[in-house]
Amino acid sequence: MKIDLLVAEIGSTTTVVNAFNFQPCPKFIGQGQSPTSVDEGDVNIGLKSAIEDLAKTLGVNAIEYLEMIATSSAAGGLRMTVHGLVYDMTVRAAKEAALGAGANIEYITAGRLRDSDLDRIKDIDPNIILIAGGVDYGERDTALYNSQLISELNLNIPVIYAGNIENQGEVRALFDGSKSELYIVDNVYPKIDQLNIDPTRRIIQGVFEKHIIHGPGMEKVRDMVTGTIMPTPGAVMASSELLYDDIGDLLTVDVGGATTDIHSVTEGSEEISRILINPEPLAKRTVEGDLGVYVNMHNIVSMVGEEELIKELSITDGDLKNMIENYEPIPESEMERDFVEKLTEHAVITAIKRHAGRLRDLYGPGGKKTIAEGKDLTMVKTIVGTGGALSRLPNRINILERITSGNRGVELLPTKGARIVIDSNYIMASLGVMSKEYPEEALVLLKDSLGL
């Protein structure tokens, strides 16, 4: 069977291959999956097995494809460290750029690096190091000091400089002869209260694609993958931004086995923007590494409390202990399904409250003043559910409806009028990487999966 485009999602444990044809109109053909084979030293083993599974699912002997692109979160995904000047300013801007590109931020520093910071960077062995610091034509010394120390580490790791543009020539000189490949990009925080994260996001994704093939088990990935490779979370963000351009303000909730990721694309309201104390990006991603419903299931159980779960699920203490001890990623019984749904519900609500901004009252000589901090979600009109849990669980709509009903009055959450849609084909990440070359086709397929 001939397929126009295969999109591989290479995860830490599972590799999924989605098949698409473009003629006579864009169509999702089917999906195959296999265990990821990074640990075997060749990701192509898992890719080939996933394609064989796709052929079996479609009832054909073999699959021929014209092009293959991919997303990857294998081997920890895109690991970054971020180093800036002031945490609430340049460090925060750099962090937003890294998260929006789909990175997992392993370490953040503000101010001058210390010996212990340098040791930590070496221990982490990140895929990319991001240096920021100083508004344009402002403070220069900290970013130069940090650049010098990182260049002297002489690590074979790409370094992105996104700080004060006055430093660019000196930073180039510092890295001349270093093993670290240097990328210079516009300042992520060029002026006070102004974010400029998109140029850095694009560089991060380009560097990831260039260097991912050097990762363990990924060296032969270009034998099969012919086109773009993106970090999987960055691809979900790309899909969210593509959809925003068509339907407006939205929120994407991605509940996985290890993390719960929230992606919002919204300017927020003019009313809130007038009292916002720090700028927020149009497209924002947060990652809650303690809120996975499989790998981090125990974290959610501890957070909610066993007694509360027993009461909410109307089960016995023995039932709960048995499910925890014998927990599997895919529930089989009704009780297990109810348990996963309850974990998912708590993951969603907790992650949304961490992502959303809130109102706060300040008291001074002039009396009470209300300010806003964080991301304003009050203008969100569409809430998208994706990920294994929210694409498959029977009560996924009810779970997402909890987002709009849990506002305590000070949280900048979506209102009850927001519609709920589900990525029923579980292809949002695939369509995000597809959108880089085929945006019109990706949008058609995305709206079809969401029922729009």
N, C-alpha and C positions, 0 to 999 in steps of 0.2 A: 504494500500500500504506500502511495506517495503522499507525503505531508509537506506543506509549504514551510512551516516553522515549528520547531520543537523548542520549548523553554524548560530548562532544567533548574530545579530548586535544590541546591546541594546543601543539605542540612547537616547538623552534627551527627545525627543518628540515621536519618532517612533521606534518600534522594528521590524526588518526585519529578516526573517528566510530563509536561502538558503539551498536547498536540493541537495545532491550529491550521486551518486552511483559509485563504483569503478570497478565493474565487468560487462561485460568483459573488459571494459576500462573506465577510469575516465570520468564522464559525469555530467554536470549541469542539474538537473531535473526541477527545478522551484523555485519560490520565493513567500513568503507570508508576509504580514505585518499587524501591528496593532498598536494602540497608546501604548506607553510605560506606564507601570503601577507602576512606582516607587512611585508616590505620593499616591497610594492606599495602600502602605505598603507591596506589594508583586509583584516583577517583574515577577513572574510566571504567573500572570493573563494575562499580555500582551504577554508572550511567548506562552501560550496555544492558545490565540486568533490568533496570527500570524500563528501557525501551522494549525489551523482551516481554515484560509484564504488560506494557501498553499494547503490544501486538496481540497478546493472549486476550486481553480485555476486549479488543476490537474484533477478535475472531479472525485474524489474518496470520499468515506465516511469517511475514517480515515487514519492517518499516523502513522506508527510504525517505530521507528528509533533504530539503534544499539548504536549510540553514538552521543552526542551533545557537541560541543565546542562553544566558544563565544568570541566576542569583546564587550567592553563597553565604552561608553562615557557618560553614564547616570549620573545625579547629578553632573555635572561639570567635569566628566572624572577623570583623574589622576592629582590632584592638588599637586604641590610641591613648597617648598621654597629652595633656594640655597644660601649657605654662604661660601665665600672663602676669599682669601688674597688680590690679585691684580686683578682688573677687567679684564684686557686684558690677563691674564695668567690663574691662577687656577680657577677663577670664570667663565671665558669663557669656559674652558674645562669642568667644571661641568655642565654648562648650555647646552653644546653640548650633553653631555651624557643624560641629562634629556629629552631634546627635541627629541633626537633620539629614546628614549624608548617610546615616545608617551605621555609625560607629558605636562600639561599646567602649565607653571611657573608663580606663583602668586606673587613672591617677590624675589629679589636678593639683597645681600649685599656684600660689599668688606671691608676687614679690621675687626676691633673689633666691635662686636655687642654693640649697645646702648640700653638703656631701651625702647626707642621708637620702636626699631627693635623687641624686645621681645614682646612688646604689639601687634605689627602688626602680628607677627607669631601666637599669640593666637587668634587674631581676624579672621585670614584667616582659621585657623583650617585645615592645609593641610593634605593630605593623607600620605606624606612622607617628611622628612626634610633631605637635603643633605648637609653635611659639608665637605669642602675641604680646601686646603691651604698649601703652601710650597712645593717646589720640595723635592724629597727624600734626606734626610740628609742636608736639608737647614733650613730655618726659621721654628721654631716649635711653638712659643708662641701663635700666633694668633689663630691657629686651636685649641690648648688646651684651651685657654681662652673661645672661642666660644662654645666648647664642654661642658665646665663646666657650662656655663650659660644655655645652652639648656637642659642639664641633670637636672639642678635645677628647670626648669619649670615643670618637672615631668609629661609631657603630655603623654597620651596614644596614641602616634603617633610613627611609626617606624622611626628610624634615621639611615642613611647610612653615614659612615665615609670613605672618599676617598681622604685623604690628605697624608702628609708626613708619610712614613711608620714607622719612628722612634717613632711616637706618639701612635702607635696602642695599646701598653700595657697600657699606661696611660689613653687613651680614654676608654678602656674597664673598667678600675677601676672607672672612673668617672661615668659611666652609671650603675655600679653594684648597684642593688636595685632600679633603676629608673623604672617607668612605661613604658618608651620608650624602645621598643625592638631594640637592636643595631645590625647593620650589618657592618662588616669591610671588605673593598675591596681594591684592589691595587690602588695606587695613579692615579688620572685622568691626572696629569701633573707631571710625575716623573722626567723629565729633562727639561731644558729650550728648548722651541720650539719642544717639543715632547708630543703628545696627546696619552692617553691610555684610551679611553672612553668605549670600548666594555665591559670590566668586570663590570663596573658600570651600563651600560645599562641593562645587563642581570640580575643583582641584583634588579634593579628598577622594571623590569617586573615581577620577581619572587615575590617581596614584594607586588606589586599591586595585583597579583592573590591571594596571601594568605589573604590579608586584604580587598579586594573589597567585599567579602561576608559579612562583618560586616557593610557595608554602609546602610543608610536608604533605605528600600524597597528591599535590595539585600540579606537579611539574609537567604532566602529560595532558593536562586538560585541553590544551589547544589542538590536540589530535582530533578532538570531536567537537568542541565548542568553537564555532567559527566567528561569532560576533561578540557583542557587549557582555561583560560580566559585571554585576553590581552587588553590593552588600544587600542581603534580603530585606532588612528594615528600610534601607534607602529606596528600594523598589516599591515598597508599600507606600512610602511617602510620595514617590513619583506618581503613583496611581491616585492618591488623594488629591494632589495638586492638579492632575489632569481633570479629575471630576469637578473640582472647585471651579475651574475655568468654564465648565458647562452649566453647573447647577447652583453655584454659590457656596456660602459658608457651610462647612461640614466638620464632622468629628469621626475619626476612624478608631475603632477599638479592636486590638489584636491580642487575644488571649492565647498564650502558648503554654507549652509544658514547663519551660524554665522562666519565662518573663511575661509580663503584660505590658505591651507598648500602646501608648496613646499618641495619635497624630491628629492635630487640629490645624485647619486652614481657615482662618477668619481674621478680619481686621478688628472685630469687636465693635462695640457701640461708640458713637461720638461722645456720649455722656460719660462713659467710663474712661475713655482716652484722655479726657480733660483732667482727670484726677489720678491718672496712673503715674506712679512715682518712678518707674523704670520702663524703658521701651521693651516691647515684645515683638518677636518676628511674626510675619504673616503665617508662615508654616512652622509649627513647633512640634517636636517629638520628645516624649519622656519615656524612660525605660524603668520599669519597676522589677528589679532583679530578684526580689523576694516574693513575687506574686505569680509564679508559675503553678499550673494545676497538676503537674506530674512530678517533675524534678524537685520543685519547691512546695509540694503539697503539705509537708509538715509545717512549714512556715505559716501557711494560711490557717491550718488547724490550731496552731498555738495562738495565733492572732485572735481568732474567733472564740476559742475555748471549747473543749470537748463537751462540757455540760450544755453550752448554748447550741452546739450542733445537734446533740441528742434531742434537745427540745424542738429545734426547727425541723428536724427530719422525722420526728415521732418514732424513734428507734430506741433500742436498748443500748446500754454501755457495751455489752458484748458484741452487738452488731457493729458498732463503730470501730471497736478495737480490731475486729476481724477484717473489716474493709481496709483499715490503715495498714495492717500487717501484710495483706495480700493484694495491695493496690496495683492495678494494671492501667496502662494508658487509655485503653478503650473499654468503657464499662459494658458489662454483659447483662446483669440483672437490673430490674427496675430500681432496687435500692441503691446499687452502685451508680446508676445514672442520676438519681436524685442527689447523691453525695457529690458527684462531679458538678452538677448544676449549682449546688450550694457553694462549692468552692469557687466556681466561676463568678457567681453573683458577688461574692465578697471581694474577689480580685478586681472585678470591674469597678465597683463602687469605691474601693480604696484607691485604685489607680487614678480614677477620674478626679477625686478630691485632691490628690497630690498634683495633678496636672493643672487643674483650674485655679484661677486667682480668687481673691476674696477682698471684701471691703474691710477697712479697719479705721477705728476712730482714734484720732490723736488729740491730746489736750494741751493747750498752750496759753499764753497770756491773752490771746484773742478769743479763747473759748474752744469749743469742740470743732474739729475739722475732720471730714471723712476723706480717706485716701483709698486708692485701689492698688493692689500689687499682684503680679502674676497675670496669667492668660485669661482674657475675657471671652467666655464661651456663650454669652447670652444671645448672640445673634446667630448661633448655629441652627440651621433649619433641617439638616439631615444627619442622622447618626448611622454609621456603617459598622456592621459587625463582620469580622473576618478572623482567621485562625481556626485551628482544629475544633476547639470547643464551640465557638459562636457560629461556625458554619454547619455544625451537625447536631447540637443538642436540641431536643424538642421544644424546650421553653426559652430558647434564645431571645425571642422577641420580648418576653416578660422580663428577662434579666436586663436587657438594655433599656426598657421603660423605667427601670428603677433610677436611671441616671437623672431623669427629669423630675422625679417625684421626691428626691432626697434633699432638695435645697433648703437650707436652714435660714435663708434670708440674707446671709452675708457672703455666700459662695457664688461665684460668677459662672453658674452652670447653665446648660441649655434649658429652655422653657418647655412646658408640656406640649406645645404645638409642634415640636420637632418630630419628623417622621423617622421610622426605623426601617432600615433595609439591610439585607444579609447577602454576603458574597457566597451565594449558594453553590457555585462551582469551585470555590476555594482557589481562585486563580489571581487574586489581586496583586501578589508579588510578581507573578509572571507577566501580567499586563503592564506593570510599572516599568520593567526593563524593556518590554516590547515598545512602550510609548516613546522611547528614545529614537527609534527608527521608523516606527509605524504608529504615530499618535492617533490618527483617525480610526484605524482599525482597532487599536487598543480601547478607545473610548466606546466604540460600538459594542465590543465584547464585554467591557466592564458594566455598561448599563444593562446589558442582557443578563449578566450574572446577578446583578442587584435588583432586577425586575423593574427598571426605570424606563 
